[in-house]
């Protein structure tokens, strides 16, 4: 199908759902070429609008602003006043879930429930409004266009598919894939057979891009090399949701004879940053997110690693203002990117660390299944979790409790693990007072001890 037809299909989809993705995409394709001053002014206006809205409609922020003596008008004079606001954490969001949602009746009706994958060991349930969803989808498409692809070009995905999907859920997923002209393999349960089918479909249909998790793309690249498939290449590959290590990048790029576009984002914030065609740092999606990098409340200088703090500028339904993702990063500096875009750039990123899991019947399971499958892990009684594969027939789930964990929650976790790994796998629970971080200070939420020396 030609691109004009695809765009017509998307317009029909928007008309039927009330969404405005194409409009947001057109806007982003214009604003990415603004000057630094113009981008700063755009951010300033959106930030002031967000804070004023939160002050008027969101009980949590009404109370917080009042307690610290903060007035939204302060930002009109100096954006640095934003630093007066406390850092927002997952624990705060969980404790104030209802009070963090808008009381505006019209927007409240647009809210939909979402759950993060818990890639820092701390899963989160949150609400998103329609404007946020449109902006997130448009930003993904903008990044794909940085690889020289156009709206409607065929895409291949290595992505997580929900467990025990209903027939309606499967039909909806297939419809959305058809609308966006894409096909996918389930990263949670990759087998030799499913990778073979996926590889053959890639060869036959020749998608322009491959989008997926770093470890899952790496596993697929290993399969391609081992089985000596030919004629598999793309305009670009987009790696997301995990830290992309240099050896992994090199292996994937050599296997598929194209460049990787490293993309950084979270479900609760959307796309935060992505490499452009110059592959020289990651451009922040400044139109959608206001990013700070701090070290004990002090703004970091270029090249200096600090905590990444993000304010999403679109989700008025449940505002995230000065939200701590749990990752570290550093600004690139003032030197312009050769692509011509003046969106600020991240130079380095120290993010989520994951292992891949294995099943007794030879399947590879992306460890992100832990958070994605266990929406129940966002239960208020669970402060943090860690899933450890001890062997092919044993998995240990560690839960740091905040109160008593209902037995039904453990049953849901066990059910999800046995659905993925087989009914014979043993699931044991531990309840430590804390889960110690790695030497880097990061928390690894999914660990496989198979093949590792103790």
C-alpha angles and dihedrals in degrees: 000000000000124000094252090059091048092052089050090052090051091049090052089049090052093048091052096046101035093238128141105206097137092051091051090048092052089050093050092049087057101040093050087072096052120118121256091258092049092049091049091052091049090052092046092055094046092045093051091047091051095049093045090050092049090050091052102039112017116078096201092056093041088059095041094049091048093049094054097036095245122158121195088225088067089077092059089068100036129006090202086075085080087079088070088074118089121249112266115228135185089251091056091049092050092048093048101033098135095038092053092063124090120261091206103117099215096049093040089062089058095057121115129189119248134177126204122225092246092238091167092048090261112093120200137204114207142159127246131193130217096260090055093049092049093050093048094050092046092050092054090052092048090055091049089054088058086071090060095262126133132219108281097026112137116267132195120207135198098195142142118270119201121258123255093003116196119238089254091051091051092048091050092049091050091048093051090048090051093049092051093040099238141124131200151194121223108252091198094066111025114168134175088256097050092045090050091052091046092049092051091049090050091051092047100043099031102212116205096224140029116209125188153100116314096237093044093050088048091052091050090049090053089051091050092052095045092051094040098231115181135207096032112137138127140203086245144340122226118210118195145160095035141059109274106219118207096242090050091049092050094048093050094045092049092047096051098029095231141091128272119230106210109216127192122199147121133220093245094050105027119217112356100175142345140185117254127212090284091062090211106129129324120283113227115230089237093174090063106029135035106212129200127182111202142171111205092335092312117119110243123235121235110290093018113119118230144145115300110232118185135192112196110219099199112046101084090157091072109004120211105202117181093350120184109223094187095242132110128223146153136230118249098224137240100301110115122245115247090233089072097239115128096201106132116261137222112221099193137013130198105190146142121349119205141168127212119244129219134212128217091248092056103263123141116225122197105232090227084083086083096070096027094053097040105062083155088070087078088067112130090242092065117073098173139353142199129189117205124188105211096177141337089281103037136061126177120207116201117200124187102208131220097186126333117330109225115241089234090063092056089048091054091050092048091047092052092049094048091045088057103036102027134270093272096066115108117231118198129182132218126185109202122177088236142357108231117229126238118264087267089061092248125124117232106209099186123042131176115199094184110123093004123119113243 
